[in-house]
Amino acid sequence: MAGLPEHARRQPRERPRPDRSGPWVNAKGVVIAKDPAELHGANNLTKQTALNEKGQVVNGRGDTPNMHDILTGSKPDGTAIRR
């Protein structure tokens, strides 16, 4: 790690993690899954429920333009948007 700036060598601080036990809801409040087992199994995740942060359907396979692999929630430099 020689040659890296100090902030790149520091160990990350432990931060409290948000509760990830569910339920998971989309931008319109529709429940996607009520718990982790449902989230990773038979859930309500469909093209119509997998919305972006504005509540819009995300164009994917067969749509023009295909926007499926575009990340949201980050600035152009890749850092997180803090709210």
URVEN-V783550 format. One record per backbone hydrogen bond with DSSP energy under -0.5 kcal/mol. NH is the residue of the N-H (numbers start at 1). CO is the residue of the C=O. If there is no record, write none. Layout:
# URVEN-V783550
NH,CO
NH,CO
This chain:
# URVEN-V783550
4,1
8,5
9,5
9,6
10,6
23,33
24,33
25,23
26,30
29,26
32,24
33,24
39,35
40,36
41,38
43,41
44,32
46,44
49,46
50,46
51,49
52,56
55,52
58,50
59,57
63,60
67,59
67,65
70,67
75,79
78,75
81,73
82,80
